[in-house]
Amino acid sequence: ELYASAGIFNGSSDGEGINRPGLDTNHTGVLSVRWNPMGKMNPYQEGDVDWTDDAAVSVGAAYAYSDYKSSLGGDTVEDLGANSVSVDGNLKYQGISVHTEIFSTSVNPDNGDNTNPVGFYAQAGYFWIPKKLELAARYGYVDCDDGTAYGALCSGYDNANDVTVGVNYYFWKHHLKAQLNYDFLNQDV
């Protein structure tokens, strides 16, 4: 099965808050394609909470362009354009799930100082008790382009990485669940 989609969404400007007038009215456009070579799978649902009897694989790619304004934590508003590309892969089989993604963004502010953060994550889960108790782990890394990338995670840092281990208990799939995680975040100046 091969799927393609396109969408236009509200912009990603910061400093606006919920239910407040926008800083701008710009938008984000997204194009994506997804291939499920081994039958149906919901790659957007983390974990194999539905218990996939036969192995299922999904591979996807997406491109997004955002034209937005950012206050960059101060009073100065700057116009930004961001091109983002991502590729992901997912596997589910009898309570085991593996999700991974690599992504790259090129942010082009008006002042011409481009930033190009690149990152990835990989996570895995295993249902110790089918459809109820899941053990999970995740590792993520972002190269913050020598601290020039925008956003709280990267601002002033060369790179950031995090390790998470956790246990999830599902009362009613993803509608009602309890999660207990330990997250270690390391940001290198």
N, C-alpha and C positions, 0 to 999 in steps of 0.2 A: 504494500500500500504506500502510495506517495501522496503527500498533501502539500499544498502551498497556500499561503495567506498573506494578506496585506491589511494594514490598518493605519489610521491617523488618530492620535491621542492628544490630550492637553499637554502642553509643554512641561518641562521639568525644572522650572525656575525655583530657586530657593528663597527663603525669607518671607513667604506668603502666608503660611499658616492655614488652618482649616477654616472654610467659610469666610474668608476675607477676600477683598478685591485683589486681583492678580497684579503682579509686577509687570507682566506682559501677556499678550494673547497669542504667542507663538505656539507651534505644535511640534510633535514628534511623529515621524513616519517610520513604519516598520514593514519589512518584507521578510518572509520566512519560508523555509521548505523543510519537510520532515519525511523520512522514509522509515517504515516499519517492515523490515525484510522477513521477520519471523512471526507474523500474525499481529493481532491487535494488542496494543498496550497504551496505557495513559501515562506518557512520560512526564506530565505536569504534576502527578501525584507521587510524592516521595514515599519511599518504602513500598513493600509488597503487601500492603494491608488487605488487598483483595485475594491474595494467595494465587499466584499464577501457576497453574499446573504444568504447562509446557513453556519452555524457555522462550522469552520474548525480548527482542532487541529493538531499539529505536535510535536513529541518528538524525540530528537536525542542524540547520545553519540559519543564521539570521543576520540581517543588516538593518541598522537604524540610523536615522539622521535627526538630530535635535537642534533647533535654533532657539536659543533661550537667553535670558538675562540672569546674571548672578551678582549678588552683593559681595561675594567672597568674604563674608564675615564682617564687612565694614559698611560704610555709607556709600561707597562708590559702586555704581551699577555698571556692569560690563556686558556687552553683547558677546555671546559665545556660540560657536557652531561645533557640534560633536558628531563624528562618524564612528559608529560602533559595529564591530563584527564579532560574532560568536559561533562556536561549533560545539555541539554536545553529543554525548552518547549515554545510553541507558540500558540496563539489563535487569530483568526480573525473572526469578525462578523459585518457586516453592518457598516463599518467605525470605529469600535472599534478594537484595537490591543493590545495584551499583549505579551511581550517577556521577558523571564528570563533565566538565565544561572548560573551554579555554576561550578567553575574550580579549579583545584589544579595542581601545578607544583613542581617537585622535581629536583633541580639543583645540580649536582655533579661535583664540580671542582676537578682538579688534587690534590689540597692540602687536600682534604677529608672533608672540611667544608661544608656539605650539607645544602641547604636552601629549605624550603618548604612553599612558599606563597600559600594562599588559598583565593579565593574571589568569589563574586557573583554580579550580577546586576539584576534589574527588571525595566522594562520600560513599559509605557502605552501611547496610543494615542487615540484621538477621533476626527473624522472629523466633525467640526462644520458646514462647508459647504461641502457636499459630493464631494469627489475626488479633492477638491481645498484647503480648509483651515483646518489644523490639529492643535490641541492643544496637547502637549506632555509633559511627565515628566519621569525622570529617577533617580534611586538611585543605586550607586555602592559602593562596599566595598572590600578592599584587606587587609588581615592580612599579613604583610610583614615579618613575622617570626623574630620578635625582631630587625628589621632593617638590617638583613643580606641578604635579597633578592636582586637580581640584578635588575638594571634598574633605570631610573631617578625617577619614581613614588615612589619606595620603598627605595632606597638607604639612609640609616641612619634613617628611620622612622619605628615606631612600626606598624602603620597601616595607611591606607589612605581611605577616603571616599569622594564621591562627590554627589551633588544633582544638577540636571539640570531641568529647566522648559523652555518651548519654544513654539513658534508658527511657523508653516511651511506652506508656500504657494506654491502649485504645479502648474506651468504653463503647464508643459508637463511631468507628472508623475515624476520619479526620474531623468529624463534626464535634466530637467530645473526646478529648484525650488529655492525659497528664504527661508532662515532660520534665525530666530532671537531667540537666546537662552541666558539665564542667567545661568552660571555654578559656583557653589560654591565648591571649593576643600579644604578639610581639611586633613592635614598630621600631625599625632601625633608623636612627637619625642620619 
